[in-house]
Amino acid sequence: MPIDWKKYELQENFFDELISSPGNARQPARQLVNYLSSLSEDDINSRKIAADSTIKDMGVSFTVYTEGGNIDRAWPFDIVPRVISKAQWDKTAAGLKQRLKALNMFIDDLYHDQNIIRDGIIPEFILKQSKNYLKECEGVSPRFGVWAHICGTDLVRDSDGQFYVLEDNLRVPSGVSYMLENRSIMKRVLPEVFEKVNIAPVGDYPEHLFNTLVALSPRDIAKPVIVVLTPGIYNSAYFEHAFLAQRMGAELVEGSDLVVQDDDCVYMKTIAGLERVDVIYRRIDDLFLDPEVFDPTSVLGVAGLMRAWSAGNVALANAPGAGVADDKVVYAFVPDIIRYYLKEEPLIPNVETFLCYDDEQRAYVLDNLDKLVVKPANESGGYGMLVGPHSTKKERETFAELIKANPRNYIAQPTLALSTAPTLVGKNKLEPRHLDLRPFILQSKDTYVTTGGLTRVAMKKGSLVVNSSQGGGSKDTWIVDTTTGNR
């Protein structure tokens, strides 16, 4: 039996990405919905099986850390894509470029004159108590004044259909390889739709990433040497490290493959001898980068790397210290940061945020823990947070004590009515599931935004947690031009 979209149960007070009312698709999704309606239950099931087989054959996986050891799991994927109109995406992309430009100006200012603090836009204590502010970066001037070259900004859509920025990921954002693999899978599963619908491509991301990195080279040579620095095969994102290195034609290296010589230059060990490295796309955290400067026990980084970087002999993407703008307390000030540096109004709004260091706002948070989402300032991956409406009394009491003990370390936000999208839960049964979106923005000499991004889905009914490490899955994201008709 084909899908009956009139039986698809829209969730009240939630914006659905594909369906506007029972049986009616939103304009960008109409051709997709019509096509899915033409498929029988067996057709849909065979495409689901084909997707699962493709994921297995391609080795698309992620690692979950558990007390019993690390577990590699196949990438959870839903074959019903999310669809966004090109007109809306163009506005969103402009807002993402604006945001990253301002954030990079902010980071550069913090490590130099700190005018934004002197002018009273951001309190000084926020910087002094930031876990990600690195004094070792003070006075360093990366090329183009850019510190965060690769940014993954998490967007959510509330019940009003408006995109909001949930958080910025400026240290070592991950997930772009899954965005690319999602598209490869969908082209195998629904090739007919790609022939009919004007879907923006995403496959050029590795080329844009490569060009972004090349522009950072301290040497003016035809072919700068670029490497991807990985912690190794046991890292949860190792699949992505290897994937991007292969797609860019860059070497995938570990810390032990690199050495800094007396000339403060970085060299890669090869069978032909040492080869100078110009740009390192590093996928390890700041504090493991250089045992001479940070953690002396680190075996993941390279001794002397900070010397080479601060001397301007190698480019690091992202630059050490960029995570100071990752702080969720700083996030609350980003609209002011945009106004301060760019003299513009933010094109994409923040989610309303309560700062627990403020006495009045903290009192409100403590009185409304059952309604709010509470987040620590520097955690990621959905860890260390409280989702008030889904929490127990004991959990709320624990968080109240955490907030009182260290109010600077916590923010709170309303529980958003995260948008939903039809998701396959049976052979041909579709149910709404909540989702978010992580587009990727690149900045060096030029700025680039992916057409769409990684859509993450809370596969559990009613759940708002989309992280794959906590039961989430993914969908392909289609940016559809509705003004040009069929192909």
C-alpha positions, -999 to +999 in steps of 0.1 A: +000+000+000+014+034-009+020+061+017-012+080+026+000+114+035-035+123+049-028+098+076+005+114+085-001+128+120+013+164+122+023+174+157+004+204+170+025+235+176+055+221+156+067+233+122+069+203+098+096+206+072+077+187+044+040+188+052+020+220+059-014+204+066-028+169+064-022+156+028-006+189+016+032+192+010+051+224+012+060+238-022+097+228-022+088+192-012+058+186-035+077+166-062+093+145-035+061+138-017+043+129-050+071+105-059+070+088-025+033+085-029+038+065-061+059+039-044+045+007-030+053-007+004+078-031-012+094-003-032+100+018+000+113-013+019+137-022-009+151+014-009+155+013+028+174-020+025+195-005-003+204+025+018+215+002+047+235-020+024+252+011+009+261+024+043+277-010+052+295-013+019+309+023+021+320+017+057+301+048+069+303+045+107+308+064+139+322+055+173+304+055+206+325+057+237+313+034+265+326+021+298+331-013+283+351+001+253+346+018+220+319+005+197+318+012+159+282+015+146+268+019+112+256+054+104+218+056+112+201+071+082+165+079+071+157+078+034+131+106+035+151+138+030+146+172+046+137+199+020+143+237+022+136+263-004+166+279-021+151+314-014+151+307+023+185+291+023+201+321+005+190+343+033+202+318+059+236+315+042+241+352+043+234+352+080+259+324+086+286+343+067+279+374+087+281+355+120+314+338+113+330+371+100+320+388+133+332+359+154+366+359+138+369+396+143+360+390+180+386+363+185+413+384+168+403+413+190+405+392+222+441+381+215+452+417+207+436+449+219+404+436+236+385+466+225+352+449+230+359+445+267+372+480+271+341+493+254+319+474+279+302+451+254+313+419+271+323+417+309+360+411+314+353+382+339+337+362+311+370+361+293+391+356+324+370+326+334+369+311+299+383+276+297+391+280+260+410+313+262+447+305+256+472+331+268+498+314+245+479+328+216+481+365+226+497+387+199+496+360+172+481+371+139+469+343+117+466+351+080+435+372+070+428+377+107+409+344+106+411+320+136+380+297+129+384+286+093+359+258+095+327+264+115+297+241+121+268+262+132+238+244+147+205+257+135+170+249+147+136+258+134+110+268+159+072+266+156+072+299+137+092+284+109+122+307+116+157+294+118+176+302+150+212+297+159+215+271+187+253+272+190+285+278+171+312+250+169+345+267+162+371+242+176+371+210+156+335+207+142+326+174+127+299+159+106+306+172+071+316+138+057+282+124+068+265+153+049+284+142+018+278+105+023+241+111+029+239+126-006+258+097-022+233+073-005+203+092-017+215+094-053+215+056-052+182+052-034+161+078-052+179+085-085+147+093-103+140+123-081+174+139-088+166+138-125+134+158-120+140+182-091+165+211-090+185+200-059+216+221-051+248+199-051+270+195-020+298+174-035+321+204-040+328+209-003+362+191-003+373+214-031+362+245-012+379+231+019+411+225+000+411+260-015+404+275+020+435+257+034+457+265+004+450+302+009+465+299+044+499+287+032+528+308+046+549+299+015+539+313-019+544+281-039+523+264-065+515+233-044+515+239-006+518+207+015+486+202+034+480+175+060+451+163+081+462+157+117+441+130+134+443+115+169+441+081+152+418+053+144+402+052+179+388+087+176+350+089+170+354+110+139+383+091+123+361+081+094+357+117+086+394+125+090+403+098+065+374+107+042+384+144+039+421+137+035+414+113+007+389+136-011+414+166-009+444+145-019+461+155+015+482+133+037+465+119+068+490+120+096+493+115+133+515+135+157+543+110+154+545+116+117+555+153+121+585+170+136+595+206+143+631+213+135+654+241+149+642+264+121+607+264+137+592+247+106+571+216+106+582+186+086+565+154+077+585+121+079+584+103+045+604+074+030+623+100+010+632+121+040+616+151+057+591+172+037+581+207+049+544+211+058+526+244+051+491+238+064+477+215+091+440+208+092+441+196+128+414+174+143+427+172+178+419+195+207+440+225+217+454+211+248+469+180+231+485+200+202+519+206+217+534+189+248+560+217+251+532+242+258+501+224+270+498+188+283+533+174+286+520+138+285+502+143+252+513+118+225+487+131+200+504+164+191+538+177+180+564+192+202+572+227+190+541+231+170+530+263+187+565+278+181+562+271+144+527+285+142+533+317+162+564+323+140+542+321+109+559+291+094+529+268+094+491+275+093+468+257+117+431+253+109+413+259+131+438+281+149+445+273+186+424+295+209+395+298+185+374+279+210+371+310+231+341+319+209+326+284+214+317+293+250+279+291+254+281+322+276+298+341+247+271+328+224+246+349+243+266+380+232+269+372+195+242+395+184+260+423+202+293+411+187+278+414+152+265+449+159+299+460+175+322+448+147+300+450+116+276+477+125+248+454+112+218+438+127+220+400+130+204+382+100+197+350+121+185+354+156+198+336+187+176+314+208+166+333+240+193+327+266+195+332+303+229+338+319+232+321+352+259+344+365+233+372+365+214+371+399+180+379+384+183+355+355+197+328+377+167+331+401+144+327+371+163+296+359+162+280+393+125+286+396+118+271+361+142+242+357+113+219+347+106+241+317+142+250+305+172+233+289+203+240+309+238+237+293+273+239+306+294+265+289+320+243+272+305+208+268+295+195+234+277+164+219+247+168+241+266+159+273+262+175+307+229+191+299+194+191+315+163+189+294+138+202+320+105+188+307+121+153+304+140+154+337+134+139+372+131+159+404+164+145+415+181+156+383+167+191+387+179+193+423+214+182+412+215+208+385+203+235+409+233+228+431+257+228+401+244+262+390+247+277+424+282+264+428+294+277+394+269+301+379+293+314+352+295+279+338+258+275+329+232+290+306+195+281+302+172+283+272+135+277+266+126+242+255+122+248+218+094+234+197+120+218+174+107+213+139+098+178+127+100+159+094+084+127+082+107+098+092+104+061+082+096+040+113+082+009+096+080-006+061+060+024+049+049+042+081+060+078+085+060+096+118+073+131+127+107+132+144+125+163+157+156+175+139+183+202+137+207+213+110+245+218+110+257+237+079+294+243+075+310+277+068+346+281+056+366+313+058+401+323+048+406+345+018+369+339+008+339+326+026+318+297+016+286+281+031+274+246+022+241+243+004+222+229+034+242+208+058+240+178+081+204+172+093+204+152+125+173+135+136+161+124+171+150+089+160+133+082+193+097+093+194+093+126+213+131+130+219+148+163+214+183+149+215+197+145+179+233+135+186+243+101+170+261+092+202+228+094+220+205+076+196+201+102+169+202+096+131+205+116+100+188+127+067+199+142+035+192+179+032+178+192-001+180+229-010+154+231-038+150+259-063+113+263-069+117+291-094+132+272-123+107+243-126+117+208-134+151+199-149 
